[in-house]
Amino acid sequence: MNTTIKQNTLTLRVSDELKGNLDRFARLAGRSLSSVAVTAVEEYLAWRIPQLKDLKQAIKEADQKKFASQKEVNLIFSKYDC
């Protein structure tokens, strides 16, 4: 059984400041720049994808005149630490 994970290359254009921060963090953490960037993107998407899915569902429900109770609103805000 082959357990090799296919990896791809992604090229990004970033500001000098962001590149410097990535380099600095990688040095401090003793990790490669690639590893730091991958982890940052993974963590960002793990948070943003569910948030956007919830937002799209909320818009759909609002368009159907289905509105949340105050309890439901508070639950969503607490989910995203608002």
URVENBEL-V475100 format. One record per backbone hydrogen bond with DSSP energy under -0.5 kcal/mol. NH is the residue of the N-H (numbers start at 1). CO is the residue of the C=O. E is the energy in kcal/mol with one decimal. If there is no record, write none. Layout:
# URVENBEL-V475100
nh;co;e
NH;CO;E
NH;CO;E
This chain:
# URVENBEL-V475100
nh;co;e
3;1;-0.6
6;4;-0.6
12;10;-0.5
14;12;-0.6
19;15;-2.4
20;16;-2.5
21;17;-2.3
22;18;-2.6
23;19;-2.7
24;20;-2.7
25;21;-2.6
26;22;-2.5
27;23;-2.4
28;24;-2.5
29;25;-2.6
30;26;-1.0
30;27;-0.6
31;26;-2.4
36;32;-2.2
37;33;-2.6
38;34;-2.8
39;35;-2.3
40;36;-2.4
41;37;-2.4
42;38;-2.8
43;39;-2.7
44;40;-2.2
45;41;-2.7
46;42;-2.2
47;43;-1.1
47;44;-0.5
48;44;-2.9
49;45;-2.2
51;47;-1.3
52;48;-2.8
53;49;-2.3
54;50;-2.5
55;51;-2.2
56;52;-2.6
57;53;-2.1
58;54;-2.4
59;55;-2.4
60;56;-2.1
61;57;-2.4
62;58;-2.5
63;59;-2.5
64;60;-1.1
65;62;-1.9
66;61;-3.2
67;65;-0.7
73;69;-2.2
74;70;-2.5
75;71;-1.9
76;72;-2.0
77;73;-2.4
78;74;-2.3
79;75;-1.7
80;76;-1.3
81;78;-1.1
82;77;-2.9
